Amino acid sequence: MSQSAPRMIVARREVDTTPRRLAGFLSLADFERAAKRRLPRQIYGYYANAAETGQSLTGNLAAFRNYDLVPRVLADVSTRSASASLFGKRYSAPFGIAPMGLSGLATFDGEIVLARAAKAANIPSIVSATSLTPLERVASQGGARWFQAYLPGEDDRIEAMVDRVAAAGYDTFVLTADVPVAANAENHVRVGFSSPLRPSLRLAWDGLMRPRWLADTWFRTLLKKGVPHFENMDAFRGPPILARNVVRALGARDQLAWRHLALIRKRWSGRLVVKGVLSAADALLAREHGADGVIVSNHGGRQLDGAPPSLSALPAIAEVAGDMTVMLDGGVRRGSDVFKALALGADFVFVGRPFLYAAAIGGEAGVARAIALLSSEINRNMALLGVTRIEDIGGEHIERSQFPR
């Protein structure tokens, strides 16, 4: 009796639609190196710099190296899925795009670019108060539904801004709480950046040294939209980004207090999130005042130099959060970083600068490439870690490294 030949199983290969010009970008770090070469010195310096010594910025990155992931083997991970739930909505990955100011200086229509790429990938994105595109347009054309606000401690201005965001159709209001005063801007001064930008020979020269950025971003913006303005700092249009003597009217941010969060909660019917929490005590206060979630963040190291890394502050906050959603931003550069944050108590993470650098290099396609790279790392690491669902990642999958790097 003859034996039938074994069947050969041929795996289907996914079609790679990555544009050839982006195929050489293999990690999020690759985009930053390229963006430094493409962007004018002042613009890159604004995105990349941190307050004073940069301790909190470098601490965000270093904190992840203090933990090791603990894999489980022989777990049959063939059915794994990286999808994750956040506030009842299912996303394709457990990460989103953090709010970043002046995104429109990285690439033409930068805020729209980020929002569209996020929507196409089915991940959330947060519109920044210091964006250069009206929040209404980002909602209607980009599909963004999260808005991040910087608010003064003035009831009438708070109420007007909340009403504007609600009228535009946003469902999540993010109050940034860690900016009672502007940070020490010495590193911005060193690279010639100011806000608003002041016309100067140095600014003009740095633009001329980056002709592709000058043509594709700056001149294109001027031609199609005019001089960009701070569109979303208040309920009304703010000053232009390029001006010699204009000073942004920030209001009395140092008067912002917990009672104002209660005021927002009373007026805002959607989800309410507090960003910039590093203390378990503040997380408890946020919950008491009606917040639905907190984002553990040291503002990318851009505010208080010496503040703890976001990852270091995370476990204590997750322990007291109760039914609040706990998110994290700061220092996430790899899929393994996402897992470490989830294992230490985060429900979701947000990533900022790498996606902005990707936008500077490739526009919407660049952001899509960056999202795909991080998603691919997460999918691969799920298999290596031995889990099939994002919700299964927990404390048993992480331990303090015996050899901190």
Secondary structure, DSSP 8 states (H G I E B T S, - for coil): -------------------GGGTT--SHHHHHHHHHHHS-HHHHHHHH--STT-HHHHHHHHHGGGEEE----S---TT-B--EEETTEEESSSEEE---TTGGGTSTTHHHHHHHHHHHHT--BEE-TT-SS-HHHIIIII---EEEE---S-HHHHHHHHHHHHHTT--EEEEE-S-SS----HHHHHHT--SSB---HHHHHHHHT-HHHIIIIIIHHHHHH-S-B--SSSSS---BSB-SS-------GGG--HHHHHHHHHH--SEEEEEEE--HHHHHHHHHTT-SEEEE--GGGTSSTT---HHHHHHHHHHH-TTSEEEEESS--SHHHHHHHHHTT-SEEEE-HHHHHHHHHHHHHHHHHHHHHHHHHHHHHHHHHT-SBGGG--GGGEEE-SS--
